[in-house]
Amino acid sequence: MQRIKRQFSVWLLLLVATLGMQAAQARELPDFTELVKQAAPGVVNISTTRQVERRSMPFSGPQGQEIPEIFRHFFGDQIPFGQGGIPGGSEERHSLGSGFIIDKEGYILTNAHVVDGADEVVVRLNDRRELNAEVVGSDAKTDVALLKVDAKDLPTLNIGDSNQLEVGEWVAAIGSPFGFDHSVTSGIVSAIDRTLPSDAYVPFIQTDVAINPGNSGGPLFNLDGQVVGINSQIFTRSGGFMGLSFAIPINVAMDIADQLRSEGRVSRGWLGVVIQPVSRDLAESFGLDGAKGALIAEVAPDTPAADAGLKAGDIILSVNGEEVDRSTTLPRLIGRASPGSKVELEVLRNGERVDETVTVGDWPQEAQAGTSGAGQDPQSRLGVTVAALEKEQLERLDLESGVRVVQVDPAGVAAKAGVSAGDIIVSLDQQDIDSPEQLAEVIGQVEGNRAVPLRLYRDGRSLFVALRLGNGE
């Protein structure tokens, strides 16, 4: 009997200790109630309206929405097509997103894709006021847009420092998932400095905070109630949250917002090179100790890289002392340099490390593709950024017309057709292309979802590919 009593006492002590540990752990979990009370007034709901041409399409479910596979930008069309679609005419489409106030005079940050192509943008404040908003400017490369409403003394949010974020840190989001205003979700920072396939200029914050359609453009907070990011994308195979969400660091977003507010456009550094990753085999073949850096596959003529003497086969290892650990890091480091400024590059050339000083240029077509207003850049239908060719360059290539492809959106129609950076677009839809402006004009003239021929010049020969541009929606 005494033995049983002793065993029971031990079990009881263990149970009490376990319950005590669980209670202590519960007490250590973060409490977001005060954060929400203070921050909620500065978070807004954003609704947009745009006129689109009707098109025929098969019935795809009760909401007529196609299910994305990966990295979907999550504001979605709320008005579905009818069963079978109705050809001809136009209709209004409405979309929902989130945003937050950064200036009491009415400046609001959100995602560029939330307001892309919108004819009308309406902001609903926490006090239920609804105000029409002007799109001051947007930047597709970072997915940041700046709005302005006519109001004074608005509640603002505290802006934090995203560079201080650490993996494992608690964070919270406030937004309007599926239109449910001021919904709060929380989680931890899963990773930092994530590079997504089509977003080379953003070092994303990865979290496990539940984010769904409608959260897009809303703020991500740290435990001090400071905004550290803008919720932008999710990894999904179903269209809903699957445990991975991505936010734009607030330091990146505020830099873009400052440029849009002061200049109406975004400037970012540009070298004029085509780069590729360095595999283990390539690293060994170039005498490099490890797969790192960005390998220059091509240097475009009359560009900052060409002027500085960079060559195909060079491997860029660092920019101003910051290591280029992978090829996707280079655009980010160069992009944040001011056009006209000098950057110091460490380059591996012919097995030796050399230092090169480059005066960076301004990204071609940035004024057209980067901002102002809510309209869509026609070149985004093709999914490329191009640069003009000088007469001497055309003569050297034995071409009468053409523009060089500088960057290709991996998710765009051009990439799907096999267009690559470094290709020269000679003609589109049987029209010769002699400037980036003309390319945009020709793209804008292509109506409907029809295939058009694109003539390219690549590696000393010409070839045609068929492009289906879609409706520019």
Phi, psi and omega in degrees: 000317179300322180296319179296320179297318179297318179297319179297321180296319179296315179299319181295318179296319178297319180297316179297318180296318180296315179297324178295319178296317179297320179295320179295319178296321179296322180293335183277347178295144184291148176248118186262007187298314181291322178302314182295318180300319183282324188269332186307320181299337182269359179261136184236159173260137181240126175238142182233154177229137175215149176268129178229153176286137176289150175218156178281139176202152179295150176297130186237024178122177185296338179246003176061026184257136174279142182274123180284169180252320187203143176053049180282133167286126200258023165271138188233158177292133184261342178258115184280162168288154175285168181298122180086344180080155179235113182288150175084159178076192180219167179211161177272140172237140182241141179225156182237148176202189180231170177193180179208152186274128180248352181213133184295347178276005171109015178272134187229137176260143174204188176274147177297323183288343177292323184251005183299124177076007185285137173273334179216136178236124181241130179253126176254121182278171180298329180274012175078005172291142176243124185233137173290139183244144172263136175275104180297320179177163178215155180231108184294328184294327177253354180062042179241136176228147178245125179249162177221128174246154181274087180203159181236159174052043178280151177289133182247161178261154177280128181267127181263197180239104183293342178291343181269357181294145177232148178298133182098350181286142179286140177218161180220152179236143173235131181192198184235064180298129181055024178088000179277100187301145170052045172276141184244132173227158182218166179178205180234163173285119182274326181195161176232163179059039176282136174251122179265158189306320185252016184225072185287345187262001183238122173274084190298149169267121177263132179226170171251023175291132181293115181235136181222173178307129183109334174287342187304127179095352181279167185276150171248126186251150165269181184291345176274004180079017180262143177285125179243355180191168173245120179295126191231316187218160174229154170267120184209146171248355183240350185097350179243179184292135180231020176100356179231122175224157187229136181236145175281126178304138184295331177297320177294314184296319182291326176297316178296316181298319179297319179293318179296322182288322185270324186247342184078004180206169180244130175251139176215152184294155184210135178260320184091042179233154169257125184242164176215160180293158176257108178281173178298317181295318178296319179301316179296319182292332179267001180075031182257136182275076177120153180279095181207170179086179179237120182274125178280115179270332181203142174245119180288140179297153176055044176236167178305322180295317180295317180297329181274354178089013175293149186226155172299134184102344173292145174243117180278120185259332180204157177232117183051040177086351178270128184293138171265090186285336176211165186298328182290346179285330185299310180303325180293315182291319179288322183299329181275357175281141180288133176306134183095347179275164181258139175236146179260122181250136168262124188234137171267118183225121180054039176083357180241148179269126180231157178256134178232139176255126182236133172270109187288149177262184177264137183304128181302139177066016181298323181297327181275317187273342189268344185199223220342133183086171185267357184290158182267135175295125183303329181293343179292339175295327180274329179081038179222158166243132185234161178230148181290155175249137177285161181302319181296322179295317179297319179296321180295328179269358182060046178238150178266338180205168177147156174228147183271135176281118182267321182214145180236128175287119183302337182264000185276169182292330179295316179297320180295332179275355177099009178288138182233156173302136183101340175295156174246123177276114183268318180208156176222129180055041177068016178245127178297141181247117181242003178199157176301324180296321180292323177301314179299321180295316180295318178300319180295338181275345181283115184258146174074175182268070183240156179279138178230149180279137176240122179262128181243156171241121185215128175053042175082008178219161180258149175208156178249143171229152178263133179243138172247103191283344185076195185260010179070024182274000000 
